[in-house]
Amino acid sequence: MSDAARIGFIGLGQMGQPMATRLAGWPGGVLLHDARAEAMQPLADAGATTAATVAEVAASADIVSVMVRDDDQVRDVIQQLAASAVAPVIVAIHSTIRPGTAAALAAEFGQASLQIVDAPVSGGFMGARDGRLAVMFGGSRDAYEQCREPFGCWADLIMYMGPVGAGTQAKLARNLLHFVAFTAAAESQRLAEAAGLDLRKLARIVRHSDAVTGGAGSIMLRPTTAPVAGDDPLRQILEHVRALGEKDLTLALELGAELGVDLPMAQFAVRHFAAGLGLPDGPGLPDGPGLPDGLGPRADPGQPAGKDLT
């Protein structure tokens, strides 16, 4: 269906506008709508076809992308689409919402000529502009296959995650890493600032080395968070990572203690670093009082590695 599908796109904000712009020239045609006329005007001036109402999109589109602000706006758009759709329409929710919202809407409106899927994206405005977004797709396999080609206009990674709701669950897990990392970055900057370092130079080093190594994603190697078996081929690699991580975190905590900088993220990390890799604590890391001041008790050494991550 995708070659002849007409695409509707609702929501032309910071993410929606560049995504919709990249659909220009789609062979089945594209119909754009936003509640704000001023958001549609630049695209209309560039020759895009715009719709005055959601009902107009519902009446002619085969696949409708929805990129609005929150759960309430998504529900409002879905209700309007359901009231006006005259043929089976795939409705892809790109907004980041609660995982249960898409599933509930799919159950509620599944008999109203709508096939609802959740397909949140990652990559920010820059990824939308450059056509390099990642899509986490939750819905039927058939809908996934029909959406892959048009989504490919603005995304270069489209992953099928499971049934409706699975896409949003994946997005929340991905963003948990993203924003926890931002919090850790702020802690790193406080330590560097206390040491009198140039924070802009530190930032350049972080961006450079993460571009080389892949950053946090480079350690996401296994299909499970369970303890690593002794004969697992990754065991030796992860043991090396554990040794480096525990050593460097301990040294950073010692520096923080010298400079009077509180490092709660690092304190948590050194207690749980090995378990996060699916390993027991490293032999070179002292327990309890032997750790830097203020670290507090270590995780129960009898607790199975990885228990708190499963």
Summary of the structure (lengths in Angstrom):
residues: 310
radius of gyration: 23.9
end to end distance: 39.8
largest distance: 70.0
contacts: 956
relative contact order: 0.08
helix: 51%
strand: 13%
